[in-house]
Amino acid sequence: MTGHSEEDTTSLSVKEGREKRVSFPPDEEMVSDFVESRVQLQEADSLSLTDIILAYKQSCEKHQVKPNPKALDQLKQITCVTDRARCFDLSGERLDYCSCESLEEILKSVQFDFISLQGAELEENGASSLLDMFLYYESATHLDVSSNSGMGFSGWLSLSHLLRQSGCLWRLDACNMPMVDYAAQALSKALLTSRLTVLHLENTCLSGKPLFTLVGALKRNVALQELYLSENNLNSYQDSMQLADLLKYNCTLRTLDLSNNSTSDSGLEEICDALSFQKTGLRTLILSNNHITHLGMGHLQNVLPRLKTLETLNLGKNNLENRGIHTLKESLMINRSLLQLGLAATGITCEGAVTLAEILAESPQIQRLDVRQNQVLAGGLMALSLALKINRSLIRLDLDQHLKEEKTTGALCLSSCPCDWSDGAVVCVFAH
């Protein structure tokens, strides 16, 4: 399809595959089309739920497909067609082109807060048609298209149109499918003007060129606030440099999730250097399970005192050991923004717990500390308990439910704290 504009490419796909039921004019004519769609939706307001279900069944008969039982069950639970329904969940349902076309009778009349197409085996033509409908009828504020690797060029092109032109879509989940070149380019072009505030791209093979393309757009994006890039095998060299560039030039991101990647100590150095540019932006940074060691804490040590907005830092499942906690001690005492610190499964023993107790004794703002899955025994718990007699900010301490040794002594240390039990842990909640 080289040498064609987006419009030419779209028309080619129509000629080769099908006749599109919904088409879009140039951007400058979108205002009149938007008014027309509003009129159609107002006319749909007069339809009863029975009318909508009947129209859907007739559409299925016209397209020679069976009505989707899951769709029918959800339609019957809708109480008001004039307001957005909570959810339209078609995850795991196989939606071929005709099945997608038949859904237009529903989308004409009902809008939703959340539409899930996760694992719907969308084909290129079906995905393109359905996404065009979502745009035309402003069908969803949160859309999940995860696990649909067969969307193809036309599907991603339609998704790009949706992201660029929708006035209501604020969250997109597009996980568990490879971010091939045309997909990365379509998504990146959309992100230049998109209103999206939350984007989930977990497990999409972003490492390398796709990440470079994505970051190029996000450096200019002024809307996105939460970006989730877990499980993308992001490396410690080129990928970390790209992430550093993102943090240097984007000041609107509030949450960045890089968990379950391979950033390591050298990649953390790049990220920490970039964090110093974050004057008004990032509040949550998740770096759990990134092959980071105590050596990487030196980079964090240098930048933490200068951070004014970072409120949540998760370093769990990294081999920090007691040495890493000791390295962070002074910088954590100086920092005045951090509210939540995640240190689960970081190789801490009682020695590290004592260091944390010293930090808590000096901290006027830390509200939550997670030290689960560590070797914190009675001595460490006693130190934490003594620190909490001084600290007035901590409201939640996450501990393992069962200690490997000295259970009785350990339990007595915090016996005066009200506890909630969940997820194999004891959560101590403190009221000051």
C-alpha positions in Angstrom: 0.0 0.0 0.0 3.1 2.2 -0.3 2.4 5.5 -2.1 -1.2 6.0 -1.0 -2.6 8.5 1.5 -4.6 7.2 4.4 -7.8 8.1 2.5 -6.6 6.2 -0.6 -5.6 3.2 1.5 -9.0 3.2 3.2 -10.8 3.3 -0.1 -8.7 0.5 -1.5 -9.5 -1.8 1.4 -13.2 -1.1 0.9 -13.0 -2.1 -2.8 -11.1 -5.2 -2.1 -13.0 -6.4 1.0 -16.4 -5.0 1.5 -18.6 -1.9 1.3 -18.2 0.2 4.5 -21.4 1.1 6.2 -19.9 4.0 8.0 -17.6 6.5 6.3 -16.0 9.7 7.4 -15.5 13.1 5.6 -12.4 15.2 6.0 -11.8 16.6 9.5 -13.1 20.1 8.6 -16.5 18.6 7.9 -16.7 16.6 11.1 -18.8 19.3 12.9 -21.8 18.8 10.6 -21.5 15.0 10.8 -21.4 15.2 14.6 -24.7 17.2 14.6 -26.2 14.5 12.3 -25.1 11.7 14.7 -26.6 13.6 17.6 -29.9 13.9 15.8 -29.9 10.1 15.1 -29.2 9.4 18.8 -32.0 11.7 19.8 -34.3 9.8 17.5 -33.0 6.5 19.1 -34.0 7.9 22.5 -37.6 7.2 21.6 -36.9 3.5 21.1 -37.7 1.1 23.8 -35.3 -1.7 24.9 -37.7 -4.2 23.2 -37.4 -2.2 19.9 -33.6 -2.3 20.1 -33.4 -6.0 20.7 -35.8 -6.7 17.9 -33.8 -4.4 15.5 -30.6 -6.3 16.5 -32.2 -9.7 15.8 -33.4 -8.5 12.4 -29.9 -7.2 11.7 -28.5 -10.6 12.6 -31.0 -12.3 10.2 -30.0 -9.8 7.5 -26.3 -10.6 7.9 -27.0 -14.3 8.3 -25.5 -14.6 11.8 -27.0 -15.8 15.1 -27.7 -13.2 17.7 -25.0 -13.2 20.3 -26.4 -14.6 23.6 -24.0 -12.6 25.7 -25.0 -9.3 23.9 -28.7 -10.1 24.3 -28.3 -10.8 28.1 -26.5 -7.5 28.6 -29.1 -5.6 26.6 -31.9 -7.0 28.8 -30.1 -5.7 31.9 -30.1 -2.1 30.7 -32.5 0.1 32.6 -32.3 3.4 30.7 -31.3 3.8 27.0 -30.9 7.6 27.3 -27.9 7.3 29.7 -24.7 5.5 29.1 -24.9 1.8 30.1 -22.2 0.6 32.4 -20.6 -2.1 30.2 -20.9 -4.0 26.9 -18.6 -7.0 27.4 -17.9 -9.1 24.3 -14.6 -10.4 25.4 -13.9 -14.0 24.2 -16.7 -13.8 21.7 -15.7 -14.5 18.1 -16.7 -11.5 16.1 -16.3 -11.9 12.3 -17.2 -9.2 9.8 -20.9 -10.0 9.7 -21.2 -10.2 13.5 -19.6 -6.8 13.7 -22.0 -5.3 11.2 -25.0 -6.6 13.0 -24.0 -4.8 16.2 -24.7 -1.4 14.6 -28.4 -1.6 15.5 -27.3 -1.7 19.2 -24.7 1.0 18.8 -27.2 3.3 17.1 -29.3 3.3 20.2 -27.1 2.7 23.3 -23.8 4.2 24.4 -21.6 2.6 27.0 -19.0 3.5 29.6 -16.9 0.5 28.8 -16.8 -1.8 25.8 -14.6 -4.9 25.9 -13.5 -6.7 22.7 -10.7 -8.5 24.4 -9.9 -11.8 22.6 -12.8 -11.3 20.2 -10.7 -12.7 17.2 -11.4 -9.5 15.3 -10.5 -9.7 11.6 -9.3 -6.7 9.6 -12.6 -5.7 8.0 -14.7 -6.4 11.0 -12.4 -4.4 13.3 -12.3 -1.5 10.9 -16.1 -1.4 10.6 -16.8 -1.7 14.3 -14.2 0.9 15.3 -15.7 3.3 12.7 -19.1 2.8 14.4 -17.7 3.5 17.8 -16.4 6.8 16.5 -19.6 7.7 14.7 -21.9 6.9 17.6 -19.4 7.9 20.4 -20.1 4.4 21.8 -17.5 4.1 24.6 -15.5 6.1 27.1 -13.2 3.1 27.9 -12.3 0.6 25.1 -10.4 -2.7 25.4 -9.2 -4.2 22.2 -6.5 -6.4 23.8 -5.6 -9.8 22.4 -6.7 -9.1 18.9 -3.6 -9.7 16.8 -5.6 -10.0 13.5 -6.8 -6.4 13.4 -4.5 -5.7 10.5 -3.7 -2.4 8.8 -7.3 -1.2 8.3 -8.2 -2.0 11.9 -5.4 0.0 13.3 -6.1 2.8 10.9 -9.7 3.0 12.1 -8.5 2.8 15.7 -6.2 5.8 14.9 -9.2 7.8 13.6 -11.2 6.9 16.7 -8.4 8.1 19.0 -7.9 11.3 17.1 -11.5 12.3 16.7 -13.5 10.9 19.6 -14.8 13.5 22.0 -15.5 11.0 24.8 -12.9 8.2 24.8 -10.5 8.6 27.7 -9.0 5.1 28.1 -7.6 2.5 25.7 -6.4 -1.0 26.5 -4.4 -2.6 23.7 -2.4 -5.3 25.4 -1.2 -8.8 24.6 -0.6 -8.3 20.9 2.6 -7.4 18.9 3.0 -3.7 18.2 4.1 -4.1 14.6 5.4 -1.1 12.6 2.0 0.0 11.1 0.3 -0.4 14.4 2.9 1.7 16.2 2.8 4.4 13.5 -1.1 4.5 13.6 -1.1 4.7 17.4 1.6 7.3 17.5 0.0 9.6 15.0 -3.3 9.4 17.0 -1.5 10.3 20.2 -0.3 13.6 18.8 -3.9 15.0 19.2 -5.7 12.3 21.2 -7.7 13.1 24.3 -6.8 9.8 25.9 -5.7 10.1 29.5 -5.0 6.4 30.2 -3.2 4.0 27.9 -2.4 0.3 28.6 0.1 -1.4 26.4 1.2 -4.3 28.5 2.9 -7.2 26.7 3.0 -5.7 23.2 6.6 -6.3 22.2 7.4 -2.6 22.4 11.2 -2.9 22.7 13.2 -1.2 20.0 11.6 0.7 17.1 8.0 0.6 18.3 9.0 2.3 21.6 11.0 4.9 19.6 8.0 5.7 17.5 5.6 5.9 20.5 7.9 8.1 22.5 8.3 10.5 19.6 4.6 11.2 19.8 4.3 11.2 23.5 7.0 13.8 23.9 4.5 16.2 22.2 1.3 14.8 23.8 -0.4 17.0 26.4 -3.3 14.8 27.4 -2.1 11.4 28.5 -1.7 11.0 32.3 -1.2 7.3 32.8 1.0 5.0 30.7 1.3 1.2 31.5 4.2 -0.6 29.7 4.6 -3.7 31.8 6.0 -6.9 30.3 7.5 -5.4 27.2 11.1 -6.7 27.7 12.3 -3.1 27.7 16.1 -3.2 28.0 18.7 -1.2 29.9 20.2 0.6 26.9 18.2 1.9 24.0 14.8 1.5 25.6 15.8 3.1 28.8 17.2 6.0 26.8 13.9 6.4 25.1 12.0 6.4 28.4 14.4 9.0 29.7 13.6 11.2 26.7 9.9 10.8 27.5 10.4 11.9 31.0 12.6 14.9 30.0 10.1 16.3 27.5 6.6 15.2 28.7 5.3 17.0 31.8 1.7 15.7 31.8 2.3 12.1 32.7 1.3 11.3 36.2 1.8 7.5 36.3 4.4 5.4 34.5 4.3 1.6 35.0 7.5 -0.1 33.8 7.1 -3.3 35.9 8.3 -6.7 34.7 10.9 -5.4 32.3 14.7 -5.5 32.1 15.7 -1.9 33.0 18.5 -3.0 35.4 20.9 -0.6 37.1 22.2 1.1 34.0 18.7 1.7 32.7 17.7 3.1 36.1 20.6 5.6 35.8 19.1 7.0 32.6 15.6 7.2 34.1 16.9 8.9 37.3 18.8 11.5 35.3 15.5 12.3 33.4 13.5 12.4 36.6 15.2 15.6 37.6 13.4 17.3 34.7 10.0 16.4 36.2 9.1 19.6 38.0 5.3 19.3 38.0 4.5 15.9 36.5 5.2 12.3 37.5 3.6 11.1 40.7 3.7 7.3 40.4 6.7 5.3 39.2 6.5 1.5 39.2 9.8 -0.3 38.7 9.1 -3.7 40.3 10.8 -6.8 38.9 13.4 -5.0 36.7 16.6 -6.7 37.6 17.7 -3.7 39.7 20.2 -4.3 42.5 21.6 -2.3 45.4 24.0 -0.7 43.0 21.2 1.1 41.3 20.1 2.8 44.5 23.0 5.2 44.2 21.2 6.7 41.2 18.0 7.1 43.1 19.8 8.4 46.1 21.1 11.4 43.9 17.7 12.3 42.5 15.2 11.7 45.4 16.0 14.8 47.3 15.2 16.9 44.3 11.9 15.3 43.4 8.9 17.5 44.4 5.9 15.6 42.9 6.7 11.8 43.1 4.3 10.3 45.6 4.5 6.5 44.9 7.7 4.5 44.2 7.4 0.7 43.8 10.8 -1.1 43.8 9.4 -4.5 44.7 10.8 -7.8 43.4 14.3 -6.3 42.8 17.3 -7.6 44.7 18.1 -4.4 46.7 19.1 -6.1 49.9 19.9 -4.3 53.1 22.7 -2.4 51.3 20.2 -0.8 48.9 18.0 0.4 51.7 20.9 1.8 53.6 22.0 3.7 50.4 18.5 5.3 50.2 18.3 6.2 53.8 19.4 9.8 53.8 17.7 10.7 50.5 14.4 9.2 51.8 14.7 11.3 55.0 15.3 14.5 52.9 12.5 13.8 50.3 9.2 15.5 51.2 6.9 14.2 48.4 7.0 10.4 48.7 3.8 9.0 50.3 4.0 5.3 49.3 7.1 3.1 49.1 6.9 -0.5 47.8 9.7 -2.8 48.9 8.1 -6.2 48.7 10.5 -9.1 47.9 13.6 -7.0 47.9 15.9 -9.3 50.0 15.5 -7.2 53.2 16.2 -8.8 56.6 15.9 -7.4 60.1 18.9 -5.1 59.4 17.1 -3.5 56.6 13.9 -3.2 58.7 15.9 -1.3 61.3 17.0 1.1 58.6 13.4 1.6 57.5 12.4 2.2 61.1 15.0 5.0 61.3 13.5 6.5 58.1 10.0 6.3 59.5 11.0 7.9 62.7 12.2 11.0 60.7 9.6 11.0 57.9 6.7 13.4 58.3 4.8 12.3 55.2 5.2 8.5 54.3 1.7 7.0 54.5 2.3 3.4 53.2 5.2 1.0 53.4 5.1 -2.5 51.9 7.7 -5.0 53.2 6.0 -8.3 52.4 8.0 -11.3 51.2 11.1 -10.3 53.0 13.0 -11.9 55.9 11.8 -9.4 58.5 11.5 -11.3 61.8 10.8 -10.3 65.4 13.8 -7.9 65.8 12.8 -6.0 62.6 9.2 -5.8 63.6 10.1 -4.5 67.0 12.2 -1.7 65.4 9.3 -0.8 63.2 6.9 -0.9 66.1 9.1 1.5 68.1 9.4 3.8 65.1 5.6 4.0 64.8 5.4 5.4 68.3 7.2 8.5 66.9 5.9 8.6 63.3 2.5 10.3 62.8 2.1 9.9 59.1 2.0 6.1 58.3 -1.5 4.8 57.9 -0.7 1.4 56.3 2.1 -1.2 56.8 2.0 -4.3 54.6 3.5 -7.4 56.3 3.6 -11.1 55.6 0.8 -13.0 57.3 3.1 -15.7 58.7 6.6 -15.2 60.0 9.1 -18.0 59.5 10.3 -17.8 63.0 9.3 -16.3 66.4 5.7 -15.9 65.4 4.5 -15.1 68.8 7.1 -12.4 69.5 6.5 -10.9 66.1 2.8 -10.8 66.5 3.1 -9.2 69.9 5.2 -6.3 68.5 2.2 -5.0 66.5 -0.6 -6.6 68.6 -2.2 -3.2 69.3 -2.7 -2.4 65.6 -6.1 -3.0 63.9 -5.5 -5.4 61.0 -7.2 -6.4 57.8 -6.3 -9.8 56.3 -6.0 -10.1 52.5 -3.9 -11.6 49.8 -1.8 -13.7 52.2 -0.7 -10.6 54.1 -1.5 -8.7 57.2 -2.3 -5.1 56.6 -1.8 -2.9 59.7 -3.9 0.2 59.5 -3.0 3.0 61.9 -5.3 5.8 63.1 -3.5 8.9 64.5 
